[in-house]
Amino acid sequence: MVTIPTIDMVRTGKNIETLRIKNGMSVKDIQKIFGFVTPQAIYKWQHGTSLPTVDNLVILSMVFHVSIEEILIIK
């Protein structure tokens, strides 16, 4: 039987937060990069209640200087 990998949303969210802090960025900084009116989407990512879209993952990988695979935590 084939095991289908899934994204661990909570650990991925914590990873996004860790990468943001490691890069010396605030939630407000990320909000400005994406042009979001409010920071709620970023907080949802960090709390693991939602995931960034594929295009937002591409931007995060560029901002954090890592690959998308280094952002997502697969279980």
KOLSE-806170 format. One record per residue: residue in three letters; x, y negated, z negated of N, C-alpha, C, O, CB in turn; residue number from 1. Coordinates in steps of 0.05 Angstrom, whole numbers. Glycine has a CB too. Example, Ala and Ser with C-alpha at 12.3 -4.5 7.8 and 13.67 -1.06 7.14 Angstrom:
% residues 2
ALA | 264 | 114 | -156 | 246 | 90 | -156 | 264 | 66 | -156 | 285 | 66 | -169 | 226 | 89 | -181 | 1
SER | 257 | 45 | -142 | 273 | 21 | -143 | 258 | -1 | -157 | 268 | -23 | -161 | 282 | 12 | -114 | 2
//
This chain:
% residues 75
MET | 17 | 24 | 0 | 0 | 0 | 0 | 18 | -25 | 0 | 38 | -26 | -14 | -19 | 0 | -24 | 1
VAL | 10 | -44 | 15 | 25 | -69 | 18 | 16 | -89 | -4 | -8 | -93 | -8 | 21 | -82 | 46 | 2
THR | 36 | -100 | -18 | 30 | -120 | -38 | 30 | -148 | -24 | 49 | -156 | -12 | 50 | -120 | -61 | 3
ILE | 8 | -161 | -27 | 5 | -188 | -14 | 14 | -209 | -35 | 3 | -210 | -56 | -24 | -193 | -5 | 4
PRO | 34 | -225 | -28 | 43 | -245 | -47 | 23 | -267 | -50 | 8 | -274 | -31 | 70 | -257 | -37 | 5
THR | 22 | -278 | -74 | 4 | -301 | -79 | 21 | -323 | -92 | 42 | -318 | -104 | -20 | -293 | -97 | 6
ILE | 11 | -348 | -89 | 25 | -371 | -101 | 15 | -374 | -130 | -9 | -375 | -135 | 19 | -397 | -85 | 7
ASP | 34 | -375 | -148 | 28 | -380 | -176 | 24 | -411 | -179 | 44 | -426 | -179 | 51 | -370 | -195 | 8
MET | -1 | -419 | -180 | -7 | -448 | -179 | 4 | -463 | -204 | 15 | -485 | -201 | -37 | -452 | -178 | 9
VAL | 2 | -450 | -227 | 12 | -464 | -252 | 42 | -467 | -251 | 52 | -488 | -257 | 3 | -448 | -277 | 10
ARG | 56 | -445 | -245 | 85 | -447 | -244 | 95 | -465 | -221 | 115 | -479 | -224 | 97 | -419 | -241 | 11
THR | 81 | -465 | -199 | 88 | -483 | -177 | 84 | -512 | -186 | 101 | -529 | -180 | 71 | -477 | -152 | 12
GLY | 62 | -517 | -200 | 57 | -544 | -210 | 79 | -553 | -229 | 89 | -576 | -228 | 31 | -545 | -225 | 13
LYS | 88 | -535 | -247 | 109 | -542 | -266 | 135 | -547 | -250 | 151 | -564 | -257 | 113 | -520 | -287 | 14
ASN | 139 | -531 | -229 | 163 | -535 | -212 | 163 | -562 | -198 | 183 | -575 | -197 | 164 | -512 | -192 | 15
ILE | 139 | -570 | -188 | 137 | -597 | -176 | 144 | -618 | -196 | 159 | -637 | -190 | 108 | -601 | -164 | 16
GLU | 134 | -616 | -220 | 140 | -635 | -241 | 170 | -635 | -248 | 182 | -657 | -250 | 124 | -629 | -266 | 17
THR | 182 | -612 | -250 | 211 | -610 | -256 | 227 | -623 | -233 | 246 | -637 | -239 | 219 | -580 | -259 | 18
LEU | 220 | -617 | -208 | 235 | -629 | -186 | 231 | -659 | -185 | 250 | -673 | -179 | 225 | -616 | -159 | 19
ARG | 208 | -668 | -191 | 203 | -697 | -192 | 221 | -711 | -213 | 234 | -731 | -207 | 173 | -704 | -198 | 20
ILE | 221 | -699 | -237 | 238 | -710 | -258 | 267 | -708 | -251 | 283 | -727 | -255 | 232 | -696 | -285 | 21
LYS | 275 | -685 | -241 | 304 | -681 | -233 | 313 | -702 | -213 | 336 | -710 | -213 | 307 | -653 | -221 | 22
ASN | 294 | -711 | -196 | 301 | -731 | -176 | 296 | -759 | -185 | 298 | -778 | -170 | 284 | -726 | -151 | 23
GLY | 291 | -762 | -211 | 288 | -789 | -223 | 264 | -804 | -213 | 265 | -829 | -211 | 312 | -805 | -218 | 24
MET | 243 | -790 | -207 | 219 | -803 | -196 | 196 | -801 | -216 | 193 | -782 | -231 | 211 | -790 | -170 | 25
SER | 180 | -822 | -216 | 155 | -822 | -232 | 132 | -813 | -215 | 134 | -810 | -190 | 150 | -851 | -244 | 26
VAL | 110 | -807 | -228 | 85 | -800 | -213 | 78 | -824 | -195 | 69 | -819 | -172 | 62 | -793 | -232 | 27
LYS | 81 | -848 | -205 | 75 | -872 | -189 | 92 | -873 | -164 | 82 | -880 | -142 | 80 | -897 | -206 | 28
ASP | 118 | -865 | -166 | 136 | -864 | -142 | 125 | -845 | -121 | 124 | -852 | -97 | 164 | -856 | -150 | 29
ILE | 116 | -821 | -130 | 106 | -802 | -111 | 79 | -812 | -99 | 74 | -808 | -75 | 101 | -774 | -125 | 30
GLN | 63 | -824 | -116 | 38 | -836 | -106 | 43 | -856 | -84 | 29 | -856 | -64 | 23 | -849 | -130 | 31
LYS | 63 | -872 | -87 | 69 | -893 | -67 | 79 | -880 | -41 | 72 | -888 | -19 | 90 | -912 | -77 | 32
ILE | 95 | -859 | -44 | 106 | -845 | -20 | 83 | -834 | -3 | 83 | -836 | 22 | 125 | -822 | -28 | 33
PHE | 63 | -823 | -16 | 40 | -811 | -2 | 19 | -831 | 5 | 1 | -826 | 21 | 28 | -789 | -19 | 34
GLY | 20 | -855 | -7 | 0 | -875 | -1 | -27 | -869 | -14 | -48 | -878 | -5 | -4 | -878 | 28 | 35
PHE | -26 | -853 | -36 | -51 | -846 | -50 | -60 | -871 | -66 | -44 | -885 | -77 | -46 | -822 | -69 | 36
VAL | -86 | -874 | -67 | -98 | -897 | -82 | -95 | -891 | -112 | -90 | -910 | -128 | -128 | -900 | -75 | 37
THR | -98 | -866 | -120 | -95 | -859 | -148 | -75 | -835 | -150 | -70 | -822 | -130 | -123 | -850 | -161 | 38
PRO | -64 | -830 | -174 | -45 | -809 | -177 | -58 | -781 | -183 | -44 | -762 | -188 | -26 | -815 | -199 | 39
GLN | -85 | -780 | -182 | -98 | -755 | -190 | -89 | -730 | -175 | -86 | -709 | -188 | -128 | -759 | -187 | 40
ALA | -85 | -732 | -150 | -76 | -709 | -134 | -49 | -698 | -145 | -45 | -674 | -147 | -73 | -715 | -104 | 41
ILE | -31 | -716 | -151 | -5 | -708 | -161 | -8 | -694 | -188 | 5 | -674 | -193 | 14 | -732 | -164 | 42
TYR | -25 | -705 | -206 | -29 | -693 | -232 | -42 | -665 | -228 | -35 | -647 | -243 | -47 | -710 | -249 | 43
LYS | -60 | -662 | -209 | -72 | -636 | -204 | -51 | -616 | -194 | -52 | -593 | -202 | -95 | -639 | -183 | 44
TRP | -33 | -625 | -177 | -11 | -608 | -169 | 5 | -599 | -193 | 11 | -575 | -197 | 8 | -622 | -148 | 45
GLN | 13 | -618 | -209 | 30 | -613 | -232 | 17 | -595 | -253 | 30 | -580 | -267 | 39 | -638 | -245 | 46
HIS | -9 | -597 | -256 | -24 | -580 | -275 | -32 | -553 | -263 | -43 | -536 | -278 | -48 | -595 | -285 | 47
GLY | -27 | -550 | -238 | -34 | -524 | -225 | -63 | -520 | -219 | -72 | -497 | -216 | -24 | -502 | -242 | 48
THR | -78 | -542 | -218 | -107 | -539 | -211 | -112 | -541 | -181 | -133 | -535 | -171 | -123 | -560 | -225 | 49
SER | -92 | -551 | -166 | -93 | -552 | -137 | -64 | -551 | -126 | -45 | -556 | -141 | -108 | -577 | -126 | 50
LEU | -62 | -545 | -101 | -36 | -544 | -88 | -35 | -566 | -67 | -55 | -574 | -55 | -31 | -516 | -75 | 51
PRO | -11 | -576 | -61 | -8 | -595 | -39 | -14 | -582 | -13 | -10 | -558 | -10 | 21 | -607 | -39 | 52
THR | -25 | -597 | 6 | -29 | -586 | 33 | -2 | -580 | 46 | 19 | -589 | 36 | -46 | -606 | 50 | 53
VAL | -3 | -566 | 67 | 22 | -558 | 81 | 38 | -584 | 89 | 62 | -585 | 85 | 17 | -541 | 106 | 54
ASP | 24 | -604 | 100 | 38 | -628 | 108 | 50 | -642 | 84 | 71 | -654 | 86 | 20 | -646 | 124 | 55
ASN | 36 | -642 | 61 | 46 | -654 | 37 | 70 | -638 | 26 | 88 | -650 | 14 | 25 | -657 | 16 | 56
LEU | 70 | -612 | 29 | 93 | -596 | 21 | 117 | -603 | 37 | 139 | -604 | 26 | 86 | -566 | 23 | 57
VAL | 114 | -608 | 62 | 136 | -616 | 80 | 148 | -642 | 69 | 172 | -645 | 67 | 127 | -619 | 109 | 58
ILE | 131 | -661 | 63 | 140 | -687 | 52 | 154 | -683 | 25 | 176 | -694 | 21 | 117 | -707 | 49 | 59
LEU | 142 | -667 | 7 | 155 | -662 | -19 | 182 | -649 | -15 | 201 | -656 | -29 | 137 | -644 | -36 | 60
SER | 185 | -631 | 4 | 211 | -618 | 8 | 232 | -637 | 17 | 255 | -635 | 10 | 208 | -595 | 28 | 61
MET | 223 | -657 | 33 | 242 | -677 | 43 | 249 | -696 | 20 | 273 | -704 | 17 | 230 | -693 | 66 | 62
VAL | 230 | -704 | 4 | 234 | -723 | -18 | 252 | -710 | -39 | 270 | -723 | -50 | 207 | -731 | -30 | 63
PHE | 247 | -684 | -45 | 263 | -670 | -66 | 288 | -657 | -55 | 304 | -646 | -71 | 245 | -649 | -79 | 64
HIS | 292 | -658 | -29 | 316 | -646 | -17 | 318 | -616 | -22 | 340 | -605 | -28 | 342 | -660 | -27 | 65
VAL | 295 | -602 | -20 | 294 | -573 | -23 | 277 | -562 | -1 | 263 | -577 | 13 | 284 | -565 | -51 | 66
SER | 277 | -536 | 2 | 259 | -523 | 21 | 232 | -519 | 9 | 229 | -521 | -15 | 271 | -495 | 31 | 67
ILE | 212 | -515 | 26 | 185 | -510 | 16 | 185 | -485 | -2 | 171 | -484 | -22 | 165 | -506 | 39 | 68
GLU | 201 | -465 | 5 | 203 | -441 | -10 | 214 | -446 | -39 | 208 | -431 | -57 | 222 | -421 | 4 | 69
GLU | 229 | -467 | -42 | 240 | -474 | -68 | 219 | -490 | -85 | 223 | -493 | -109 | 265 | -491 | -66 | 70
ILE | 198 | -499 | -73 | 176 | -512 | -87 | 156 | -492 | -96 | 147 | -493 | -119 | 163 | -534 | -69 | 71
LEU | 148 | -474 | -79 | 127 | -455 | -85 | 138 | -432 | -101 | 160 | -422 | -96 | 114 | -444 | -59 | 72
ILE | 123 | -424 | -122 | 130 | -400 | -138 | 112 | -378 | -130 | 87 | -380 | -134 | 129 | -407 | -169 | 73
ILE | 123 | -357 | -119 | 107 | -334 | -109 | 108 | -312 | -130 | 129 | -306 | -142 | 119 | -324 | -82 | 74
LYS | 84 | -300 | -134 | 83 | -278 | -153 | 76 | -252 | -139 | 74 | -231 | -151 | 63 | -283 | -176 | 75
//
